[in-house]
Amino acid sequence: MTIDLNRSNSTENDQVRRNTPTSLNQRIDQAIATRIHDDATKPEAELSQRITQLDREWSTERVLELNASTLAFIGLILGITVHPNWFWLPGLVLPFLAEHAIQGWCPPLPIIRRLGVRTRKEIDREKFALKVLRGDFATVGTDTDANTRAAAALQAVER
């Protein structure tokens, strides 16, 4: 099964995807499409369970932030307790984190992406596709009153 996700998965507004090789983005996109296809026949309870799992899935940003803070903290502790030369570790790691915030890339990112860690947008795309399958958006556009439609839309995305 092949689903073209190019239009819905543009890299122009996603710095991490823009800095990830196209082949790897395509592999991630195809894995999402395959899971959605497989989930299309599952009951609502299973879809809800998968949505809960996606809400807890760690994104590339979270993994990078944890790795950077852990390495910086270790370098700080070792610099204080073992030898001042360890202070180079936070001095190296923190600029990488800043580079990621500014450019969407840093040296650990290719490794993290190859391990299959997805961006929040990729995770959310799968989550909202599951919500569509579950029927969360079925009644959003049925009312003519804008306030009622807006309330239904908010309720659908919070579910």
Backbone bond lengths (Angstrom), bond angles and torsions (degrees), N, CA, C in turn:
res aa  C-N    CA-C-N  psi(-1)  N-CA   C-N-CA  omega(-1)  CA-C   N-CA-C  phi
1 M - - - 1.439 - - 1.519 108.98 -
2 T 1.317 117.64 131.39 1.445 122.00 178.16 1.520 109.19 -126.60
3 I 1.297 114.94 127.58 1.462 120.98 176.79 1.510 106.86 -121.99
4 D 1.325 116.79 130.03 1.448 120.55 -180.00 1.522 108.96 -84.08
5 L 1.316 115.44 112.21 1.466 120.24 -179.73 1.518 112.07 -103.76
6 N 1.315 118.40 9.86 1.461 121.05 -174.69 1.517 112.72 -59.07
7 R 1.324 117.32 -44.24 1.457 119.27 -177.34 1.514 112.03 -67.46
8 S 1.335 116.66 -41.48 1.453 120.06 -176.31 1.522 112.09 -82.41
9 N 1.313 117.01 -8.45 1.452 119.30 -172.91 1.513 111.59 -126.29
10 S 1.309 116.11 45.13 1.447 121.53 -178.67 1.513 110.97 -60.40
11 T 1.326 115.24 142.88 1.464 119.78 178.67 1.521 111.92 -90.68
12 E 1.336 118.28 -4.79 1.462 118.77 -173.88 1.528 113.37 -64.76
13 N 1.329 118.80 -29.14 1.456 121.45 179.69 1.521 112.91 -106.44
14 D 1.307 117.82 11.38 1.454 122.16 -178.26 1.523 108.71 -128.96
15 Q 1.331 115.44 101.51 1.460 120.23 -175.17 1.520 112.87 -62.43
16 V 1.316 117.82 -37.33 1.461 120.18 -179.15 1.524 109.82 -65.39
17 R 1.324 117.05 -46.13 1.466 120.05 178.97 1.522 111.09 -64.50
18 R 1.319 116.86 -36.81 1.464 120.80 178.80 1.526 110.81 -63.68
19 N 1.322 116.67 -29.77 1.460 121.32 -178.79 1.526 112.99 -100.67
20 T 1.323 116.49 14.98 1.457 122.92 176.72 1.523 107.48 -110.71
21 P 1.325 118.02 139.14 1.467 119.42 178.06 1.527 111.95 -55.25
22 T 1.315 115.89 140.60 1.462 122.02 -178.49 1.518 111.85 -53.99
23 S 1.318 116.81 -40.62 1.472 119.85 -178.54 1.524 111.40 -62.61
24 L 1.320 116.95 -36.46 1.464 120.51 178.97 1.528 110.57 -72.28
25 N 1.330 117.17 -41.44 1.475 120.03 174.58 1.518 110.61 -58.97
26 Q 1.329 116.99 -42.44 1.462 120.64 179.73 1.523 111.24 -64.53
27 R 1.330 116.85 -38.42 1.465 120.10 178.32 1.528 110.65 -63.71
28 I 1.330 116.69 -43.54 1.469 121.33 178.17 1.525 110.14 -63.93
29 D 1.339 116.99 -45.20 1.469 121.71 179.58 1.526 111.07 -61.12
30 Q 1.324 116.78 -42.23 1.458 119.90 -178.99 1.524 111.03 -67.62
31 A 1.326 116.99 -36.42 1.468 120.25 177.35 1.529 110.16 -63.70
32 I 1.325 117.03 -40.71 1.471 120.90 177.05 1.527 109.62 -62.78
33 A 1.328 116.70 -47.64 1.462 121.09 -178.33 1.533 110.94 -61.30
34 T 1.308 116.76 -40.28 1.468 120.77 179.62 1.528 110.66 -64.74
35 R 1.360 116.22 -44.29 1.467 119.40 179.27 1.534 111.09 -63.04
36 I 1.329 116.95 -41.94 1.468 120.50 179.86 1.529 109.63 -64.31
37 H 1.315 116.53 -42.77 1.459 119.99 177.91 1.525 110.66 -60.28
38 D 1.321 116.86 -44.38 1.467 121.40 179.43 1.535 111.82 -66.26
39 D 1.336 116.14 -33.01 1.460 120.44 -177.73 1.526 113.06 -80.98
40 A 1.323 117.51 -12.04 1.471 121.31 -173.57 1.528 113.41 -59.61
41 T 1.325 117.59 -23.45 1.468 120.02 -178.34 1.526 112.71 -105.29
42 K 1.313 116.99 3.15 1.463 119.81 -176.87 1.524 111.04 -80.16
43 P 1.331 116.26 153.27 1.475 119.63 178.53 1.528 111.73 -70.26
44 E 1.318 114.92 162.27 1.468 121.75 -176.98 1.528 112.51 -55.00
45 A 1.323 118.12 -38.73 1.466 121.14 -178.34 1.519 111.43 -62.42
46 E 1.325 117.30 -39.94 1.464 120.41 178.80 1.529 111.28 -70.28
47 L 1.330 116.28 -37.42 1.469 119.80 176.49 1.526 109.87 -63.58
48 S 1.318 116.52 -41.74 1.470 120.65 178.72 1.521 110.88 -63.07
49 Q 1.309 116.63 -40.19 1.461 120.73 178.80 1.528 110.34 -63.75
50 R 1.327 117.26 -42.07 1.467 120.38 179.03 1.526 110.45 -66.61
51 I 1.319 118.24 -38.59 1.469 121.25 177.30 1.525 110.10 -61.21
52 T 1.318 117.42 -40.83 1.468 121.33 177.27 1.525 110.38 -62.57
53 Q 1.320 117.14 -40.49 1.466 120.44 177.11 1.523 110.80 -62.56
54 L 1.324 116.93 -41.79 1.462 120.99 179.58 1.525 111.44 -65.29
55 D 1.328 117.17 -35.02 1.465 120.33 177.30 1.530 111.29 -62.42
56 R 1.335 116.56 -29.03 1.470 120.79 -179.04 1.528 113.47 -94.64
57 E 1.335 117.58 -7.25 1.465 120.40 -177.76 1.528 110.91 -66.57
58 W 1.318 115.74 135.38 1.455 120.84 179.34 1.522 110.32 -79.04
59 S 1.328 115.84 134.48 1.462 122.01 178.80 1.531 109.77 -91.60
60 T 1.330 115.39 169.52 1.464 119.98 178.08 1.529 110.65 -56.94
61 E 1.316 117.00 -40.51 1.460 120.31 -178.24 1.528 111.19 -62.86
62 R 1.315 116.26 -43.23 1.466 119.76 -179.10 1.528 111.04 -65.93
63 V 1.320 116.83 -41.69 1.466 120.66 178.82 1.523 110.25 -64.13
64 L 1.331 116.89 -44.77 1.469 120.18 178.58 1.525 111.79 -62.56
65 E 1.315 116.80 -42.80 1.467 120.57 -179.85 1.525 111.17 -63.32
66 L 1.323 117.49 -43.35 1.456 120.30 178.89 1.528 111.15 -65.21
67 N 1.327 116.62 -45.29 1.467 119.43 179.44 1.526 111.69 -61.37
68 A 1.319 116.25 -44.90 1.462 119.85 -178.98 1.522 111.49 -64.48
69 S 1.321 116.98 -45.29 1.470 118.77 -178.47 1.523 111.18 -67.98
70 T 1.323 117.63 -36.12 1.468 120.71 178.25 1.522 110.66 -64.87
71 L 1.328 117.05 -48.20 1.466 120.15 -179.88 1.531 111.35 -64.65
72 A 1.334 117.09 -40.62 1.464 119.83 178.67 1.529 110.72 -63.92
73 F 1.319 117.26 -42.02 1.461 121.49 179.36 1.529 111.05 -65.27
74 I 1.325 116.74 -43.98 1.467 120.28 177.83 1.524 110.35 -60.65
75 G 1.331 116.61 -44.61 1.461 119.95 178.34 1.515 112.28 -61.55
76 L 1.320 117.05 -39.74 1.461 121.59 178.29 1.529 111.08 -64.21
77 I 1.329 117.26 -48.10 1.459 121.55 -179.54 1.532 110.91 -63.16
78 L 1.341 116.22 -45.79 1.470 119.15 179.33 1.526 111.47 -66.53
79 G 1.318 117.23 -33.20 1.463 120.82 177.21 1.522 111.84 -65.47
80 I 1.328 115.86 -35.99 1.466 120.63 179.57 1.525 111.38 -78.28
81 T 1.330 117.03 -41.68 1.470 120.22 -170.84 1.524 115.13 -97.63
82 V 1.331 118.52 -26.19 1.463 120.22 -174.09 1.523 110.91 -109.41
83 H 1.307 116.22 -64.37 1.471 119.84 -177.71 1.524 108.83 -160.09
84 P 1.334 117.36 141.37 1.468 120.34 -178.90 1.531 114.38 -60.74
85 N 1.316 117.90 -18.42 1.471 119.36 178.32 1.526 112.23 -61.79
86 W 1.327 117.69 -21.20 1.457 120.46 179.11 1.530 112.69 -69.77
87 F 1.318 117.54 -14.43 1.461 119.82 178.70 1.535 112.07 -65.53
88 W 1.323 117.88 -13.78 1.459 120.25 177.03 1.530 110.84 -66.85
89 L 1.325 117.17 -27.69 1.467 119.67 -177.05 1.536 112.30 -62.34
90 P 1.335 119.63 -53.27 1.475 117.73 175.95 1.529 111.80 -62.55
91 G 1.333 115.69 -32.30 1.464 119.65 178.97 1.516 112.75 -66.33
92 L 1.310 117.25 -23.36 1.463 122.20 177.45 1.529 111.30 -90.25
93 V 1.321 116.73 -42.32 1.462 121.84 -173.51 1.531 112.07 -72.47
94 L 1.301 117.70 -43.26 1.470 119.86 -174.81 1.534 113.12 -64.06
95 P 1.327 120.19 -39.18 1.476 117.97 173.90 1.531 113.10 -63.39
96 F 1.342 117.27 -31.70 1.461 119.80 175.29 1.528 110.44 -62.06
97 L 1.327 116.33 -42.04 1.460 120.48 179.13 1.531 110.22 -65.03
98 A 1.319 117.23 -40.71 1.467 120.91 177.14 1.528 110.56 -64.37
99 E 1.327 116.76 -40.23 1.467 120.26 178.04 1.529 110.85 -61.45
100 H 1.326 116.12 -39.88 1.462 119.47 177.86 1.528 110.57 -64.21
101 A 1.319 117.29 -41.81 1.465 120.81 -179.82 1.533 111.36 -63.23
102 I 1.324 116.62 -36.12 1.465 120.76 -176.45 1.525 112.14 -85.18
103 Q 1.347 116.67 -47.00 1.457 120.70 -171.93 1.529 114.57 -106.34
104 G 1.330 117.46 -14.82 1.455 119.84 -177.06 1.513 113.33 81.62
105 W 1.312 116.36 12.86 1.466 120.88 179.15 1.516 108.94 -140.66
106 C 1.322 116.39 148.19 1.454 123.57 169.28 1.523 106.82 -158.50
107 P 1.324 118.23 161.32 1.465 120.41 -174.07 1.531 116.42 -51.92
108 P 1.341 121.11 -38.55 1.462 118.32 -179.84 1.534 114.49 -74.53
109 L 1.332 117.78 -15.69 1.459 121.03 -173.76 1.530 113.98 -57.25
110 P 1.334 120.47 -46.00 1.474 118.76 179.34 1.536 113.00 -58.33
111 I 1.309 116.93 -36.10 1.468 120.55 179.31 1.527 109.66 -68.53
112 I 1.314 115.87 -45.85 1.465 120.60 -179.12 1.525 110.74 -62.15
113 R 1.330 117.24 -41.18 1.470 120.73 179.20 1.523 111.25 -67.17
114 R 1.336 116.94 -40.20 1.470 119.98 179.05 1.519 111.28 -65.58
115 L 1.327 117.20 -25.63 1.463 121.21 175.90 1.535 111.64 -76.28
116 G 1.338 115.86 -4.87 1.460 120.11 176.30 1.512 114.94 93.61
117 V 1.323 117.95 10.10 1.464 120.25 178.30 1.528 107.93 -74.37
118 R 1.314 115.44 128.44 1.459 121.52 -173.99 1.523 112.18 -101.38
119 T 1.323 114.96 160.45 1.463 120.20 174.77 1.528 108.44 -75.27
120 R 1.315 116.66 162.34 1.458 120.88 177.36 1.528 110.09 -60.66
121 K 1.347 118.35 -37.62 1.465 120.72 178.82 1.524 111.27 -63.26
122 E 1.323 117.67 -39.33 1.466 120.76 179.02 1.530 110.75 -66.38
123 I 1.315 115.98 -41.97 1.463 120.65 178.18 1.521 109.87 -64.09
124 D 1.329 116.62 -45.77 1.462 120.81 -179.13 1.522 112.36 -65.26
125 R 1.338 117.86 -35.27 1.458 120.38 177.71 1.526 110.09 -59.95
126 E 1.335 116.37 -44.59 1.463 119.50 177.55 1.530 110.58 -64.90
127 K 1.329 115.98 -42.44 1.464 119.87 -178.62 1.529 111.62 -61.50
128 F 1.331 117.31 -44.15 1.464 119.30 -178.14 1.527 111.90 -73.75
129 A 1.324 118.08 -28.34 1.469 120.06 173.12 1.529 109.29 -64.46
130 L 1.328 116.88 -40.22 1.468 120.52 176.95 1.523 111.04 -64.76
131 K 1.332 116.70 -37.69 1.462 119.91 178.08 1.526 111.19 -65.13
132 V 1.331 116.24 -35.77 1.466 119.55 175.47 1.525 109.36 -64.20
133 L 1.342 116.85 -46.03 1.466 120.62 178.56 1.526 111.57 -60.26
134 R 1.317 116.09 -36.59 1.463 121.16 -178.20 1.534 111.12 -73.80
135 G 1.329 116.99 -17.39 1.466 121.08 177.69 1.512 114.14 95.88
136 D 1.329 117.36 14.82 1.459 120.10 -176.82 1.527 113.22 -61.06
137 F 1.325 118.10 -28.87 1.464 120.89 -173.68 1.521 112.98 -103.79
138 A 1.306 116.86 8.57 1.464 121.29 -174.22 1.525 113.02 -62.96
139 T 1.319 117.81 -33.76 1.465 119.77 -175.27 1.523 113.41 -106.55
140 V 1.309 118.01 8.11 1.466 120.07 -175.31 1.517 112.23 -64.85
141 G 1.312 119.00 -43.56 1.464 120.97 -174.58 1.504 114.97 -97.29
142 T 1.315 119.18 14.38 1.466 120.38 -174.41 1.516 114.19 -85.97
143 D 1.321 118.69 -20.04 1.459 121.54 -178.40 1.527 109.26 -95.46
144 T 1.317 117.28 145.55 1.466 120.52 -179.40 1.524 112.32 -85.54
145 D 1.306 118.00 -19.50 1.455 121.84 -179.61 1.534 109.67 -76.28
146 A 1.332 116.50 124.55 1.468 121.60 -176.51 1.529 111.88 -61.53
147 N 1.335 117.39 -39.71 1.468 120.19 -179.75 1.523 111.28 -63.94
148 T 1.317 116.12 -41.45 1.468 120.52 179.41 1.523 110.39 -66.81
149 R 1.348 116.94 -42.94 1.468 120.33 178.20 1.520 110.88 -63.31
150 A 1.342 116.64 -41.70 1.466 120.18 179.52 1.523 110.70 -63.38
151 A 1.326 116.73 -43.27 1.472 120.66 178.35 1.524 110.75 -63.39
152 A 1.330 117.35 -40.33 1.469 121.20 178.47 1.525 110.95 -65.86
153 A 1.333 116.83 -38.47 1.468 120.45 178.92 1.527 110.54 -64.90
154 L 1.319 116.45 -45.01 1.466 119.41 178.26 1.511 111.41 -63.62
155 Q 1.315 117.17 -41.72 1.467 120.95 179.42 1.528 110.27 -63.78
156 A 1.342 117.94 -38.33 1.457 121.57 -178.85 1.523 111.43 -65.47
157 V 1.329 118.14 -41.12 1.468 119.36 -177.45 1.515 111.84 -78.55
158 E 1.330 117.94 -19.85 1.473 120.65 177.16 1.519 112.21 -82.90
159 R 1.295 117.38 -19.07 1.453 121.72 -177.76 1.506 111.90 -68.39
